[in-house]
Amino acid sequence: MKTLTAQLPDALYRQVEKFAVKEQLSLDQVVTVALSAQISAWMTKDYLKERAARGSWEKFQEVLSKVPDAEPEDYDKL
């Protein structure tokens, strides 16, 4: 495991500290979970961009054209 030294604005530190106390977590746990979640979100965004670049509007329309033009069943309506 590595140690990371980071400087945080005082207001952010107080928020993290308050949250950690409320949730009965250590500061290390809160920072680790928050950083993991943000990295995951960034990676997901990049993954979706890559997938979108490989997509084809024409192929999408072709598949969509195979869907019957009908009202959904009652149990499927929003």
Z-matrix of the N, CA and C atoms (Angstrom, degrees):
N
C 1 1.440
C 2 1.520 1 108.80
N 3 1.308 2 116.33 1 142.72
C 4 1.465 3 121.96 2 -178.80
C 5 1.525 4 110.66 3 -103.89
N 6 1.309 5 115.82 4 155.25
C 7 1.454 6 122.79 5 174.99
C 8 1.515 7 108.50 6 -104.94
N 9 1.318 8 115.55 7 134.13
C 10 1.465 9 121.62 8 -179.83
C 11 1.521 10 108.36 9 -120.21
N 12 1.306 11 115.50 10 128.34
C 13 1.457 12 120.15 11 174.86
C 14 1.525 13 106.92 12 -105.05
N 15 1.321 14 115.33 13 125.60
C 16 1.462 15 119.57 14 -178.02
C 17 1.520 16 109.41 15 -136.47
N 18 1.305 17 115.65 16 149.86
C 19 1.453 18 120.69 17 176.00
C 20 1.521 19 108.41 18 -102.35
N 21 1.332 20 115.49 19 128.96
C 22 1.460 21 121.90 20 179.61
C 23 1.523 22 109.23 21 -118.43
N 24 1.304 23 116.50 22 147.69
C 25 1.463 24 118.32 23 171.67
C 26 1.536 25 109.10 24 -61.06
N 27 1.305 26 116.59 25 145.63
C 28 1.464 27 120.84 26 -177.08
C 29 1.526 28 112.02 27 -54.54
N 30 1.323 29 117.22 28 -41.85
C 31 1.469 30 120.69 29 -177.99
C 32 1.531 31 111.03 30 -63.11
N 33 1.328 32 117.40 31 -41.16
C 34 1.461 33 120.74 32 178.82
C 35 1.525 34 110.48 33 -67.01
N 36 1.311 35 116.82 34 -41.31
C 37 1.459 36 120.40 35 178.56
C 38 1.526 37 110.54 36 -59.86
N 39 1.328 38 116.79 37 -43.98
C 40 1.468 39 120.02 38 179.37
C 41 1.525 40 111.11 39 -62.15
N 42 1.338 41 116.79 40 -38.70
C 43 1.469 42 120.15 41 178.05
C 44 1.525 43 110.69 42 -63.93
N 45 1.320 44 116.51 43 -45.39
C 46 1.470 45 121.25 44 -179.80
C 47 1.525 46 109.65 45 -62.96
N 48 1.304 47 115.90 46 -45.00
C 49 1.460 48 120.88 47 -179.15
C 50 1.536 49 110.92 48 -62.59
N 51 1.319 50 116.50 49 -44.35
C 52 1.472 51 121.24 50 179.61
C 53 1.529 52 110.40 51 -63.24
N 54 1.332 53 116.44 52 -43.23
C 55 1.460 54 121.01 53 178.90
C 56 1.525 55 110.95 54 -63.36
N 57 1.309 56 116.98 55 -42.72
C 58 1.466 57 121.48 56 -179.09
C 59 1.526 58 110.75 57 -61.38
N 60 1.308 59 116.87 58 -43.10
C 61 1.469 60 120.70 59 178.90
C 62 1.520 61 109.73 60 -64.57
N 63 1.332 62 116.37 61 -46.56
C 64 1.471 63 121.15 62 -178.80
C 65 1.525 64 111.29 63 -58.91
N 66 1.326 65 117.14 64 -42.37
C 67 1.470 66 122.29 65 -176.60
C 68 1.529 67 112.92 66 -90.96
N 69 1.324 68 115.96 67 1.91
C 70 1.464 69 121.91 68 -179.03
C 71 1.532 70 111.80 69 55.99
N 72 1.319 71 114.72 70 48.08
C 73 1.460 72 122.50 71 178.21
C 74 1.523 73 108.64 72 -121.31
N 75 1.322 74 115.24 73 159.81
C 76 1.460 75 118.57 74 173.80
C 77 1.531 76 108.63 75 -81.04
N 78 1.313 77 115.31 76 160.30
C 79 1.468 78 119.45 77 175.71
C 80 1.524 79 110.01 78 -59.48
N 81 1.323 80 116.85 79 -39.24
C 82 1.467 81 120.97 80 178.36
C 83 1.526 82 111.00 81 -58.47
N 84 1.329 83 116.63 82 -43.72
C 85 1.471 84 120.22 83 -179.70
C 86 1.523 85 111.40 84 -63.85
N 87 1.326 86 116.77 85 -45.21
C 88 1.467 87 120.77 86 -178.89
C 89 1.528 88 110.54 87 -62.37
N 90 1.318 89 116.58 88 -46.48
C 91 1.466 90 120.43 89 -178.78
C 92 1.525 91 110.50 90 -65.61
N 93 1.319 92 117.67 91 -41.68
C 94 1.467 93 121.15 92 179.80
C 95 1.520 94 111.44 93 -62.82
N 96 1.328 95 116.96 94 -46.59
C 97 1.468 96 120.31 95 -179.78
C 98 1.526 97 110.77 96 -65.57
N 99 1.328 98 117.14 97 -43.82
C 100 1.462 99 120.70 98 -179.32
C 101 1.531 100 111.27 99 -63.62
N 102 1.305 101 116.70 100 -43.68
C 103 1.464 102 120.59 101 179.35
C 104 1.523 103 111.05 102 -66.54
N 105 1.324 104 116.82 103 -41.10
C 106 1.465 105 120.52 104 177.47
C 107 1.527 106 111.29 105 -61.09
N 108 1.324 107 116.38 106 -43.99
C 109 1.463 108 120.28 107 -179.83
C 110 1.522 109 111.04 108 -63.42
N 111 1.316 110 117.52 109 -41.69
C 112 1.466 111 120.21 110 -178.66
C 113 1.521 112 111.41 111 -68.84
N 114 1.316 113 117.92 112 -42.57
C 115 1.468 114 121.21 113 177.79
C 116 1.525 115 109.68 114 -61.30
N 117 1.319 116 116.71 115 -42.17
C 118 1.460 117 121.31 116 178.01
C 119 1.524 118 110.98 117 -60.94
N 120 1.316 119 117.21 118 -42.79
C 121 1.472 120 121.05 119 178.84
C 122 1.527 121 110.75 120 -62.86
N 123 1.319 122 116.90 121 -43.53
C 124 1.470 123 120.21 122 178.80
C 125 1.522 124 111.13 123 -63.46
N 126 1.331 125 116.05 124 -42.06
C 127 1.463 126 119.71 125 -179.42
C 128 1.537 127 110.73 126 -66.82
N 129 1.318 128 116.83 127 -37.76
C 130 1.461 129 121.22 128 178.47
C 131 1.529 130 109.76 129 -64.24
N 132 1.312 131 116.53 130 -42.54
C 133 1.465 132 121.09 131 178.34
C 134 1.529 133 110.15 132 -59.29
N 135 1.319 134 116.57 133 -45.94
C 136 1.465 135 120.49 134 179.02
C 137 1.528 136 110.85 135 -63.75
N 138 1.332 137 116.98 136 -41.39
C 139 1.465 138 121.69 137 179.69
C 140 1.530 139 109.92 138 -61.49
N 141 1.316 140 116.86 139 -45.11
C 142 1.469 141 120.26 140 -179.56
C 143 1.527 142 111.53 141 -65.18
N 144 1.318 143 116.95 142 -36.90
C 145 1.470 144 119.94 143 176.32
C 146 1.524 145 110.75 144 -62.62
N 147 1.329 146 115.99 145 -43.46
C 148 1.468 147 120.22 146 179.10
C 149 1.523 148 110.96 147 -62.87
N 150 1.338 149 116.52 148 -44.58
C 151 1.466 150 120.36 149 179.20
C 152 1.527 151 110.94 150 -64.00
N 153 1.310 152 117.04 151 -40.78
C 154 1.468 153 120.78 152 179.91
C 155 1.520 154 110.81 153 -63.21
N 156 1.326 155 116.39 154 -36.25
C 157 1.467 156 119.92 155 -179.82
C 158 1.523 157 111.38 156 -65.84
N 159 1.339 158 117.01 157 -27.33
C 160 1.462 159 120.73 158 179.35
C 161 1.528 160 112.16 159 -86.93
N 162 1.326 161 116.52 160 -10.92
C 163 1.463 162 120.54 161 -176.69
C 164 1.514 163 112.83 162 -74.36
N 165 1.311 164 115.02 163 165.19
C 166 1.457 165 121.05 164 179.83
C 167 1.527 166 108.50 165 -134.98
N 168 1.316 167 115.63 166 121.93
C 169 1.460 168 120.92 167 178.29
C 170 1.527 169 110.14 168 -61.27
N 171 1.317 170 117.13 169 -37.48
C 172 1.458 171 121.18 170 -179.63
C 173 1.534 172 110.95 171 -64.61
N 174 1.324 173 117.02 172 -44.18
C 175 1.466 174 119.98 173 178.84
C 176 1.526 175 110.99 174 -65.23
N 177 1.318 176 116.17 175 -38.03
C 178 1.460 177 120.35 176 177.07
C 179 1.529 178 110.31 177 -60.85
N 180 1.330 179 116.51 178 -46.35
C 181 1.465 180 121.15 179 179.70
C 182 1.528 181 110.50 180 -63.23
N 183 1.325 182 116.63 181 -37.59
C 184 1.465 183 121.22 182 179.02
C 185 1.534 184 110.88 183 -62.31
N 186 1.324 185 116.27 184 -45.77
C 187 1.463 186 120.15 185 178.46
C 188 1.521 187 110.20 186 -66.62
N 189 1.316 188 116.89 187 -43.32
C 190 1.459 189 121.18 188 -178.98
C 191 1.522 190 111.71 189 -62.77
N 192 1.310 191 116.73 190 -31.71
C 193 1.472 192 119.86 191 -179.55
C 194 1.531 193 111.81 192 -66.78
N 195 1.316 194 117.51 193 -17.57
C 196 1.461 195 121.41 194 179.83
C 197 1.530 196 112.49 195 -83.78
N 198 1.328 197 116.87 196 -9.97
C 199 1.461 198 120.67 197 179.87
C 200 1.524 199 108.35 198 -78.96
N 201 1.326 200 117.79 199 128.65
C 202 1.459 201 119.70 200 -178.74
C 203 1.531 202 111.58 201 -64.29
N 204 1.311 203 115.80 202 143.54
C 205 1.460 204 121.51 203 178.57
C 206 1.525 205 107.59 204 -86.97
N 207 1.330 206 115.49 205 84.43
C 208 1.458 207 120.32 206 -176.34
C 209 1.519 208 109.50 207 -143.56
N 210 1.311 209 115.51 208 154.46
C 211 1.460 210 120.60 209 175.78
C 212 1.526 211 109.07 210 -68.67
N 213 1.331 212 117.20 211 144.19
C 214 1.464 213 118.87 212 177.81
C 215 1.529 214 111.11 213 -71.15
N 216 1.310 215 115.57 214 158.89
C 217 1.461 216 120.27 215 174.60
C 218 1.530 217 108.82 216 -61.74
N 219 1.332 218 116.94 217 157.25
C 220 1.463 219 120.51 218 -178.67
C 221 1.523 220 112.20 219 -55.96
N 222 1.329 221 116.68 220 -39.57
C 223 1.473 222 119.70 221 -178.55
C 224 1.529 223 112.35 222 -70.47
N 225 1.318 224 117.86 223 -11.87
C 226 1.455 225 122.08 224 -178.44
C 227 1.522 226 112.92 225 -102.98
N 228 1.306 227 118.10 226 -3.06
C 229 1.468 228 121.37 227 -178.94
C 230 1.530 229 110.62 228 -81.56
N 231 1.302 230 113.45 229 148.44
C 232 1.476 231 119.36 230 177.84
C 233 1.500 232 109.97 231 -83.94
